[in-house]
Amino acid sequence: MKENKIILLLGGILFSQIISKILKKFIKQSRPIKTKTYGMPSSRATILSFIVFYLILTNKLSNKSNFIIILIGLISLLMKYYLKEHSLSQLIFGIILGSIIAYIFYFISIKFE
């Protein structure tokens, strides 16, 4: 992975976290279990889906590698649902948000090539 892609990967992770936290403060949707924090969108879903999509978009990986990356991401997110830390809609919103951010950072990475 080129240095530019690594910098954009780390920047995208940070950006995903910041956007997710800002949206939580505006949306203010509770989690399925009682906590002091909001759950919409899921920060973990946002960051994980950013990482998964960014890695797939910026690297020429085999279908098997792509499948494994996606599977690991999905298992991690399903655990959050199973533990009732997030609702399905919170996870799906996070996945959509993270994938949009990944596409934005992917197009930025193309400009650096």
Secondary structure, 3 states (H helix, E strand, C coil): CCHHHHHHHHHHHHHHHHHHHHHHHHHCCECCCCCCCECCCCHHHHHHHHHHHHHHHHCCCCHHHHHHHHHHHHHHHHHHHHCCCCCHHHHHHHHHHHHHHHHHHHHHHHHHC
